[in-house]
Amino acid sequence: MGFFWTVVALVVFLGLSWRFLGAYLVSIYEGRTKWLGFVERPIYKLIGVDPEVEQSWQRYAISVVAYSAVAILFTYLMLRLQGSLPLNPNHLGAVSPALSWNTAVSFVTNTNWQAYAGETTMSYLSQMAVLAVQNFTSASVGIAVAVALIRGFSRKNSTTIGNFWVDLVRGVIYLLLPIALVASVIFMAQGAVQTLGGAVHVHDVLNGFKQIIPRGPVASQEVIKQLGTNGGGFFNANGASPFENPTGLTNFLSIGLLLAIPVALTYTFGKMIGSLRQGVTILAVMAVLFFSWVGIGTVAEHQANPAVAKAGLVHQASGNMVGKEVRFGDTSSALYNVASTQTSTGSVDSASDSYTPMGGFALLTGMMLGEISPGGVGSGLYTMLLFAIITVFIGGLMVGRTPEYLGKKIQAKEVKLAALGILVMPITVLVLTGIAVAIHAGRVGVANGGPHGFSEILYAFTSAANNNGSAFAGLSVNTTFYNVTTGVAMLVGRFAIIIPVLALSGVLAAKGLVPESSGTLRTDKALFAGLLVGVILIVGGLTFFPAVSLGPVVEQLSNGRFF
């Protein structure tokens, strides 16, 4: 399938997801979908939750943090005990303390950053009962927080924003599990591996060599890593491995799955607040940013690799194929990786470290916008709504009125919470990057000198703080320094945004509705959409332009041209 038709098919797929999956999400979180009630009810009894009792934003936030803390502890202990547990046919030992900490935080925060090679580090039990389980639940947590914020906008004079435990359970059993089950069957039919049979040992007596081919329960984990915008692969090669991503169809479905829920949530948002036009406006902003960055990435990767061209080694008529699968090509690979970095998924089907400087720029800066185009499951929507609040505040300043958004007055408290949620990520990234380049423990892991080496460090902390999980791969991160610091970045990037979002939801839910007047800024029009795009670009540019200039920009300019 040519690149143009791939994009057309993707737009159609996402259009259907927006309408039908978005409507299904509304029915799930409004409690109207009950076809798995026989599974749902026993879970509430087991965990001691009354599904009819809602929570204040404080209790909702405490539940999110408490669940995540227990999940991190459980994951850490399972990885430390891995060598003594069953389903370990390759006899892999316990994961080291620093790496166990990093991996536990990574998967619970929906980052899925991997400082290890999965096939040589994790047992089947660790992959299935630990990491894959967190793929489901961490994704459901993100969606739950987004829905809680939507309730804040849609309710008036309310002291509650829903029940976290109900939202968590319903997201897993009604949304993620059914879709993952169907998609896993498709992946297996296409050739993705799904077995508990252990690695295959090949002994070629004639040529005198031995080879071990890792296998495992791959297809089931591959699907939820995309659907939940998780990104952690069973194999170190991730989506470039034919055991994970065997055909063009699975490559297309991977892109579609990682975009489906973030796109559908804009429909859910519009329906739950009673104005579908508002959801369309948010989707339009996401689409403008997404396709702009796809354009930057695909154009850059369709150019010759500047290092190879300078060496005069090979004619590059097919674009930059360094680090890419021939079966996917340069533009489809760029589409996959841009979609992955724009959705906090982090899975890749080509080596990001081998991209051209401007191709790497597209991957890096897409995350620096805040993962909002369309962002991760749930996190993309709630971060975009923080930007929307800042935008209406700026619009209000322009006309000298108290700003309003979706019928709610936006006052000092709301603006402070939104600003906190937006600025946490860039502060975390820049501070930790500065520390890493200033001390020996941070510099020692860099495989490349100059601006590309700086880009590797900057990319690592940008990926971690945005809960993305992708990497430039030229940085040795399985060290105590990087395991600890990226773990901190993931925690801050997750919970220092979630808690202000939930606080904002509580503040908004307690407010009454303000009727529209002639001075109200219409937030369902192209003017607001353009203003919102401008605010996002200005915030990203002001915070990250100096850092990006030291990395991919100067690397590209050192080749004597920009494109």
C-alpha positions as CSV (number, residue, x, y, z in Angstrom):
1,M,0.0,0.0,0.0
2,G,1.4,3.4,-1.0
3,F,2.0,6.0,1.6
4,F,-0.9,8.2,0.3
5,W,-3.4,5.4,0.5
6,T,-2.0,4.3,3.9
7,V,-2.8,7.8,5.2
8,V,-6.3,7.7,3.5
9,A,-7.1,4.3,5.1
10,L,-5.8,5.6,8.4
11,V,-8.1,8.6,8.3
12,V,-11.1,6.4,7.5
13,F,-10.2,4.0,10.3
14,L,-9.9,6.8,12.8
15,G,-13.1,8.5,11.6
16,L,-15.0,5.3,12.4
17,S,-13.2,5.0,15.7
18,W,-14.0,8.6,16.5
19,R,-17.7,8.0,15.9
20,F,-18.4,4.5,17.1
21,L,-15.7,3.9,19.7
22,G,-16.2,7.4,21.1
23,A,-20.0,6.6,21.6
24,Y,-19.1,3.3,23.2
25,L,-16.8,5.1,25.6
26,V,-19.7,7.4,26.6
27,S,-21.9,4.4,27.4
28,I,-19.1,2.7,29.4
29,Y,-18.4,5.7,31.6
30,E,-22.0,6.7,32.0
31,G,-22.7,3.2,33.3
32,R,-25.1,2.1,30.5
33,T,-22.9,-0.7,29.2
34,K,-23.5,-3.8,31.4
35,W,-23.0,-6.9,29.2
36,L,-20.1,-8.0,31.4
37,G,-21.8,-7.3,34.7
38,F,-21.3,-10.9,35.8
39,V,-17.5,-10.1,35.6
40,E,-17.7,-6.6,36.9
41,R,-19.8,-7.1,40.1
42,P,-17.5,-9.8,41.7
43,I,-14.5,-7.5,41.2
44,Y,-16.1,-4.8,43.3
45,K,-17.0,-7.3,46.0
46,L,-13.4,-8.6,46.0
47,I,-11.8,-5.1,46.4
48,G,-14.5,-3.9,48.8
49,V,-15.9,-1.1,46.7
50,D,-19.5,0.1,46.5
51,P,-19.9,1.1,42.8
52,E,-22.9,3.4,43.6
53,V,-20.8,5.6,45.9
54,E,-18.9,8.5,44.1
55,Q,-15.8,10.2,45.3
56,S,-14.6,13.8,45.8
57,W,-11.6,14.8,43.8
58,Q,-9.4,14.4,46.8
59,R,-10.5,10.8,47.4
60,Y,-10.3,10.1,43.6
61,A,-6.7,11.4,43.6
62,I,-5.8,9.4,46.7
63,S,-7.2,6.2,45.0
64,V,-5.2,6.8,41.9
65,V,-1.9,7.3,43.9
66,A,-2.6,4.4,46.2
67,Y,-3.4,2.0,43.4
68,S,-0.3,3.1,41.5
69,A,1.9,2.8,44.6
70,V,0.7,-0.8,45.2
71,A,1.2,-1.6,41.5
72,I,4.8,-0.3,41.6
73,L,5.6,-2.4,44.7
74,F,4.0,-5.5,43.2
75,T,5.8,-5.1,39.9
76,Y,9.1,-4.5,41.7
77,L,8.8,-7.5,43.9
78,M,7.8,-9.8,41.0
79,L,10.9,-8.7,38.9
80,R,13.2,-9.2,41.9
81,L,11.8,-12.7,42.5
82,Q,11.7,-13.6,38.8
83,G,14.4,-16.3,39.0
84,S,12.5,-18.2,41.6
85,L,9.1,-18.1,39.9
86,P,7.5,-20.4,37.2
87,L,7.0,-19.8,33.5
88,N,10.7,-19.1,33.0
89,P,11.8,-21.6,30.4
90,N,15.0,-19.6,29.5
91,H,16.0,-19.7,33.2
92,L,16.4,-15.9,33.5
93,G,17.6,-14.6,36.9
94,A,16.3,-11.8,39.0
95,V,16.3,-8.3,37.6
96,S,18.7,-5.9,39.3
97,P,17.3,-3.5,42.0
98,A,17.8,-0.3,40.0
99,L,16.4,-1.8,36.8
100,S,13.4,-3.3,38.7
101,W,12.6,0.1,40.1
102,N,12.9,1.8,36.7
103,T,10.8,-0.9,35.0
104,A,8.1,-0.9,37.7
105,V,7.7,2.9,37.6
106,S,7.8,2.8,33.8
107,F,5.0,0.3,33.3
108,V,2.7,1.7,36.0
109,T,3.0,5.2,34.7
110,N,2.1,4.1,31.2
111,T,5.6,5.1,30.0
112,N,7.0,1.6,29.2
113,W,10.5,2.9,28.9
114,Q,12.7,-0.2,28.5
115,A,16.4,0.0,29.7
116,Y,16.7,-3.8,28.9
117,A,16.3,-6.3,26.1
118,G,13.0,-8.1,26.8
119,E,13.9,-11.4,25.3
120,T,17.1,-11.8,27.5
121,T,15.8,-10.1,30.7
122,M,12.1,-11.0,31.3
123,S,10.5,-14.4,31.9
124,Y,7.2,-15.3,30.4
125,L,5.5,-14.7,33.8
126,S,7.1,-11.3,34.1
127,Q,6.0,-10.4,30.6
128,M,2.4,-11.7,31.0
129,A,1.4,-11.4,34.7
130,V,3.4,-8.2,35.5
131,L,4.1,-6.0,32.4
132,A,1.1,-6.9,30.3
133,V,-1.2,-6.5,33.2
134,Q,0.2,-3.0,33.8
135,N,-0.3,-2.2,30.1
136,F,-4.1,-2.7,30.7
137,T,-4.4,-1.0,34.1
138,S,-2.1,2.0,33.5
139,A,-4.0,2.8,30.3
140,S,-7.3,2.5,32.1
141,V,-6.0,4.9,34.8
142,G,-5.3,7.6,32.1
143,I,-8.7,7.2,30.6
144,A,-10.3,7.4,34.0
145,V,-8.6,10.7,34.8
146,A,-9.7,12.2,31.5
147,V,-13.3,11.1,32.1
148,A,-13.1,12.6,35.6
149,L,-12.1,15.9,34.1
150,I,-14.9,15.8,31.6
151,R,-17.3,15.2,34.5
152,G,-15.9,18.4,36.1
153,F,-17.0,20.4,33.0
154,S,-20.3,18.6,32.6
155,R,-21.6,18.8,36.2
156,K,-22.7,21.8,38.2
157,N,-22.7,22.4,41.9
158,S,-21.4,18.8,42.5
159,T,-19.0,17.6,45.2
160,T,-18.0,14.4,43.3
161,I,-16.4,13.5,40.1
162,G,-17.1,9.7,39.9
163,N,-15.5,6.6,41.4
164,F,-11.9,5.8,40.4
165,W,-12.3,2.0,41.1
166,V,-15.4,1.8,38.9
167,D,-13.8,3.8,36.1
168,L,-10.6,1.6,36.3
169,V,-12.5,-1.7,36.2
170,R,-14.9,-0.7,33.5
171,G,-12.1,0.7,31.3
172,V,-10.3,-2.7,31.5
173,I,-13.1,-5.1,31.1
174,Y,-15.4,-3.3,28.7
175,L,-12.9,-1.4,26.5
176,L,-9.3,-2.7,26.5
177,L,-9.8,-6.5,27.0
178,P,-12.4,-7.1,24.2
179,I,-10.5,-5.0,21.6
180,A,-7.2,-6.5,22.6
181,L,-8.6,-10.1,22.3
182,V,-9.9,-9.5,18.8
183,A,-6.8,-7.7,17.6
184,S,-4.5,-10.4,19.0
185,V,-6.2,-13.0,16.9
186,I,-5.6,-10.9,13.8
187,F,-1.9,-10.5,14.7
188,M,-1.5,-14.2,15.3
189,A,-3.2,-14.9,12.0
190,Q,-0.7,-12.6,10.3
191,G,2.2,-14.5,11.9
192,A,2.9,-12.8,15.2
193,V,4.3,-15.4,17.7
194,Q,2.2,-16.6,20.6
195,T,3.6,-19.5,22.5
196,L,4.8,-20.7,25.9
197,G,7.2,-23.2,24.2
198,G,10.4,-21.4,25.0
199,A,13.2,-20.4,22.7
200,V,14.1,-22.5,19.6
201,H,17.7,-23.9,19.5
202,V,19.0,-24.3,16.0
203,H,22.1,-26.3,15.4
204,D,23.4,-26.2,11.8
205,V,25.8,-29.2,11.7
206,L,26.8,-28.7,8.1
207,N,27.9,-25.1,8.6
208,G,29.0,-25.5,12.2
209,F,27.0,-22.9,14.0
210,K,24.3,-22.7,16.7
211,Q,21.5,-20.1,17.1
212,I,18.9,-19.4,19.8
213,I,15.7,-17.9,18.5
214,P,13.6,-16.3,21.3
215,R,9.9,-16.8,21.3
216,G,7.0,-16.2,23.7
217,P,3.5,-14.9,24.3
218,V,4.1,-11.9,21.9
219,A,0.9,-11.2,20.0
220,S,-1.2,-10.7,23.1
221,Q,1.3,-8.1,24.5
222,E,1.9,-6.5,21.1
223,V,-1.8,-5.4,20.8
224,I,-2.2,-3.9,24.2
225,K,1.1,-2.1,23.9
226,Q,-0.4,-0.2,21.0
227,L,-4.0,0.1,22.1
228,G,-3.1,1.4,25.5
229,T,-0.4,3.7,24.1
230,N,2.1,1.7,26.2
231,G,4.8,0.9,23.7
232,G,6.9,-1.7,25.7
233,G,7.8,-4.5,23.3
234,F,8.4,-8.2,24.0
235,F,11.6,-8.0,22.0
236,N,14.4,-5.4,22.0
237,A,13.7,-4.6,18.3
238,N,10.1,-3.7,19.2
239,G,7.8,-3.2,16.2
240,A,10.7,-3.8,13.8
241,S,10.8,-7.5,14.8
242,P,8.8,-9.7,12.4
243,F,7.7,-11.8,15.4
244,E,5.9,-8.7,16.8
245,N,5.0,-6.9,13.6
246,P,5.1,-9.4,10.8
247,T,3.2,-7.8,7.9
248,G,2.1,-4.5,6.3
249,L,-1.4,-5.2,7.8
250,T,-0.1,-5.5,11.3
251,N,2.0,-2.4,10.8
252,F,-1.1,-0.4,9.7
253,L,-3.2,-1.9,12.6
254,S,-0.5,-0.9,15.0
255,I,-0.7,2.7,13.9
256,G,-4.5,2.6,14.0
257,L,-4.7,1.1,17.4
258,L,-2.4,3.5,19.1
259,L,-4.4,6.5,17.7
260,A,-7.9,5.0,18.1
261,I,-8.7,5.7,21.8
262,P,-7.1,9.2,22.0
263,V,-9.0,10.2,18.9
264,A,-12.3,8.6,20.1
265,L,-12.1,10.4,23.4
266,T,-12.7,13.8,21.7
267,Y,-16.1,12.5,20.6
268,T,-16.7,11.2,24.2
269,F,-15.7,14.6,25.5
270,G,-18.2,16.4,23.2
271,K,-21.1,14.1,23.9
272,M,-20.6,14.1,27.7
273,I,-20.5,17.9,27.9
274,G,-23.5,18.2,25.6
275,S,-21.7,19.9,22.7
276,L,-20.1,17.7,20.0
277,R,-18.8,20.8,18.3
278,Q,-16.4,21.3,21.2
279,G,-15.1,17.8,20.8
280,V,-14.6,18.4,17.0
281,T,-12.7,21.6,17.8
282,I,-10.3,19.8,20.0
283,L,-9.9,17.0,17.4
284,A,-9.2,19.5,14.7
285,V,-6.4,21.1,16.8
286,M,-4.9,17.6,17.4
287,A,-5.2,16.8,13.7
288,V,-3.4,20.0,12.6
289,L,-0.5,19.3,14.9
290,F,-0.3,15.6,14.1
291,F,-0.3,15.9,10.4
292,S,2.1,18.9,10.5
293,W,4.6,16.7,12.4
294,V,4.0,13.7,10.1
295,G,4.8,16.0,7.2
296,I,8.1,17.1,8.9
297,G,9.1,13.6,9.7
298,T,8.2,11.9,6.4
299,V,9.8,14.7,4.3
300,A,13.0,14.5,6.4
301,E,13.2,10.7,6.1
302,H,12.6,10.8,2.4
303,Q,15.8,12.7,2.0
304,A,19.2,11.1,1.8
305,N,21.0,10.4,5.1
306,P,23.5,13.3,5.3
307,A,26.2,11.2,6.9
308,V,25.9,8.5,4.2
309,A,25.7,11.1,1.4
310,K,28.8,12.9,2.7
311,A,30.7,9.6,2.6
312,G,29.5,9.0,-0.9
313,L,28.9,5.3,-0.1
314,V,25.6,4.5,-1.7
315,H,22.9,6.1,-3.9
316,Q,19.9,6.8,-1.7
317,A,17.0,7.1,-4.1
318,S,14.6,5.5,-1.6
319,G,15.4,8.0,1.1
320,N,17.0,7.4,4.5
321,M,16.8,3.7,4.9
322,V,19.5,3.5,7.6
323,G,17.9,1.7,10.6
324,K,14.7,0.9,8.8
325,E,13.0,-2.2,7.7
326,V,12.9,-2.6,3.9
327,R,9.4,-4.1,4.1
328,F,8.1,-0.8,5.6
329,G,10.1,1.8,3.7
330,D,11.1,5.3,4.8
331,T,7.8,7.2,4.8
332,S,5.7,4.5,6.5
333,S,8.4,4.0,9.1
334,A,8.4,7.8,9.8
335,L,4.5,7.7,10.0
336,Y,4.7,4.9,12.6
337,N,7.4,6.6,14.7
338,V,5.8,10.0,14.6
339,A,2.4,8.5,15.5
340,S,4.1,6.7,18.4
341,T,5.8,9.8,19.8
342,Q,2.7,11.9,19.3
343,T,0.6,9.5,21.4
344,S,3.0,8.6,24.3
345,T,3.2,5.1,22.9
346,G,6.9,4.9,22.3
347,S,6.9,1.7,20.2
348,V,9.0,2.0,17.0
349,D,9.3,0.0,13.8
350,S,12.6,1.7,12.9
351,A,15.7,3.0,14.8
352,S,15.0,6.6,15.9
353,D,18.7,7.2,16.5
354,S,19.3,6.6,12.7
355,Y,16.9,9.2,11.6
356,T,18.1,12.4,9.9
357,P,18.6,15.3,12.2
358,M,15.2,16.8,11.2
359,G,13.5,13.4,11.4
360,G,14.8,13.2,14.9
361,F,13.6,16.8,15.4
362,A,10.0,15.7,14.5
363,L,10.1,12.8,17.0
364,L,11.6,14.9,19.8
365,T,9.5,18.1,19.4
366,G,6.3,16.2,19.0
367,M,6.7,15.0,22.6
368,M,7.8,18.5,23.7
369,L,4.4,19.9,22.8
370,G,3.1,17.9,25.8
371,E,1.9,14.7,24.1
372,I,-1.4,16.3,23.0
373,S,-1.7,15.5,19.3
374,P,-3.6,13.3,20.1
375,G,-1.5,12.2,23.1
376,G,-1.8,9.1,25.2
377,V,-5.0,7.4,26.2
378,G,-6.7,9.9,28.5
379,S,-3.5,11.9,29.1
380,G,-3.7,13.5,25.6
381,L,-7.2,14.8,26.2
382,Y,-6.7,16.1,29.7
383,T,-3.4,17.9,28.8
384,M,-5.1,19.5,25.8
385,L,-7.9,20.7,28.0
386,L,-5.3,22.4,30.3
387,F,-4.0,24.2,27.2
388,A,-7.6,25.2,26.3
389,I,-8.0,26.7,29.8
390,I,-4.9,28.8,29.4
391,T,-6.1,29.8,25.9
392,V,-9.4,31.1,27.1
393,F,-7.6,32.9,29.9
394,I,-5.4,34.7,27.3
395,G,-8.5,35.4,25.2
396,G,-10.2,36.9,28.2
397,L,-7.3,39.2,28.8
398,M,-7.5,40.4,25.2
399,V,-11.1,41.6,25.6
400,G,-11.0,42.5,29.3
401,R,-13.5,39.9,30.4
402,T,-13.5,37.1,33.0
403,P,-12.8,34.0,30.8
404,E,-15.3,31.2,30.4
405,Y,-14.9,27.7,29.1
406,L,-17.8,25.3,28.5
407,G,-20.0,27.4,30.7
408,K,-17.6,27.6,33.6
409,K,-15.9,30.8,34.8
410,I,-12.1,30.4,34.6
411,Q,-10.6,32.1,37.6
412,A,-7.2,32.3,39.3
413,K,-7.4,28.8,40.9
414,E,-8.2,27.1,37.6
415,V,-5.5,29.0,35.7
416,K,-2.9,28.2,38.3
417,L,-3.8,24.5,38.2
418,A,-3.7,24.4,34.4
419,A,-0.3,26.2,34.3
420,L,1.1,23.9,36.9
421,G,0.0,20.8,34.9
422,I,1.5,22.3,31.7
423,L,4.9,23.5,33.1
424,V,5.7,20.4,35.2
425,M,7.0,18.5,32.2
426,P,9.3,21.1,30.6
427,I,10.8,21.9,34.0
428,T,11.5,18.3,34.7
429,V,13.0,17.7,31.3
430,L,15.3,20.7,31.3
431,V,16.5,20.3,34.9
432,L,17.3,16.6,34.6
433,T,18.9,17.1,31.2
434,G,21.1,19.8,32.6
435,I,22.2,17.6,35.5
436,A,23.0,14.7,33.1
437,V,25.2,16.8,30.8
438,A,26.9,18.4,33.7
439,I,28.1,15.2,35.5
440,H,30.2,12.3,34.5
441,A,27.5,9.7,35.3
442,G,25.2,11.3,32.8
443,R,27.8,11.8,30.0
444,V,29.4,8.4,30.2
445,G,26.5,6.6,28.6
446,V,26.5,8.7,25.4
447,A,27.5,6.8,22.3
448,N,27.9,9.8,20.1
449,G,29.7,13.1,20.6
450,G,28.6,16.6,19.7
451,P,25.0,17.7,19.1
452,H,23.7,14.2,18.4
453,G,25.0,13.0,21.8
454,F,23.2,15.9,23.5
455,S,20.0,15.0,21.6
456,E,20.2,11.4,23.0
457,I,20.2,12.8,26.6
458,L,17.6,15.4,25.9
459,Y,15.4,12.8,24.1
460,A,15.7,10.3,27.1
461,F,14.4,12.8,29.6
462,T,11.8,14.2,27.2
463,S,10.5,10.7,26.6
464,A,10.5,9.8,30.3
465,A,8.8,12.9,31.6
466,N,6.1,12.7,28.8
467,N,5.5,9.0,29.7
468,N,6.4,8.1,26.1
469,G,9.0,5.4,26.5
470,S,10.8,5.7,23.1
471,A,14.5,6.3,22.9
472,F,17.2,7.4,20.5
473,A,19.0,4.1,21.5
474,G,22.4,5.6,21.3
475,L,22.4,6.2,25.1
476,S,23.3,3.4,27.6
477,V,20.6,3.9,30.1
478,N,20.8,0.7,32.1
479,T,23.0,2.4,34.8
480,T,22.1,3.4,38.3
481,F,22.1,7.1,37.3
482,Y,19.7,6.8,34.4
483,N,17.5,4.1,36.0
484,V,16.9,6.4,39.0
485,T,16.6,9.8,37.2
486,T,14.4,8.6,34.4
487,G,12.3,6.8,37.1
488,V,11.9,10.1,38.9
489,A,11.0,11.9,35.6
490,M,8.3,9.3,34.9
491,L,6.7,9.7,38.3
492,V,6.7,13.5,38.2
493,G,5.5,13.5,34.5
494,R,2.6,11.3,35.5
495,F,1.4,12.3,38.9
496,A,2.4,16.0,39.0
497,I,0.0,16.4,36.1
498,I,-2.8,14.0,37.2
499,I,-3.2,15.5,40.6
500,P,-3.7,19.1,39.3
501,V,-6.1,17.8,36.7
502,L,-8.2,16.0,39.3
503,A,-8.1,19.1,41.5
504,L,-9.2,21.2,38.5
505,S,-12.1,18.7,37.9
506,G,-13.3,19.1,41.5
507,V,-13.2,22.9,41.3
508,L,-15.1,23.0,38.0
509,A,-17.7,20.4,39.2
510,A,-18.5,22.6,42.2
511,K,-19.2,25.6,40.0
512,G,-22.5,26.6,38.5
513,L,-23.0,27.3,34.8
514,V,-22.6,30.8,33.4
515,P,-25.0,31.6,30.5
516,E,-23.4,32.7,27.2
517,S,-23.4,36.4,26.4
518,S,-22.4,38.6,23.5
519,G,-18.9,38.9,25.0
520,T,-18.3,35.1,25.5
521,L,-15.4,33.8,23.5
522,R,-16.8,31.0,21.3
523,T,-14.6,27.9,21.8
524,D,-16.2,25.8,19.1
525,K,-15.0,28.0,16.2
526,A,-11.9,28.1,14.0
527,L,-10.7,31.3,15.7
528,F,-10.4,29.5,19.0
529,A,-8.8,26.5,17.4
530,G,-6.2,28.7,15.8
531,L,-5.5,30.5,19.0
532,L,-5.2,27.2,20.8
533,V,-2.6,25.9,18.3
534,G,-0.7,29.2,18.7
535,V,-0.6,28.9,22.5
536,I,0.6,25.3,22.3
537,L,3.4,26.2,19.8
538,I,4.4,29.3,21.8
539,V,4.7,27.4,25.1
540,G,6.6,24.6,23.5
541,G,8.9,27.0,21.6
542,L,9.6,29.3,24.6
543,T,10.5,26.4,26.8
544,F,12.4,24.1,24.5
545,F,13.8,26.1,21.6
546,P,17.3,26.7,23.2
547,A,17.7,23.0,24.0
548,V,16.5,21.8,20.6
549,S,18.8,24.4,19.0
550,L,21.8,22.7,20.7
551,G,20.7,19.2,19.4
552,P,18.9,18.4,16.1
553,V,18.9,21.9,14.7
554,V,22.6,22.5,14.9
555,E,23.3,19.0,13.7
556,Q,21.2,19.6,10.6
557,L,22.7,23.0,10.0
558,S,26.2,21.5,10.2
559,N,25.3,19.6,7.1
560,G,25.0,22.9,5.2
561,R,21.2,22.8,4.7
562,F,18.0,22.7,6.7
563,F,16.1,20.1,4.5
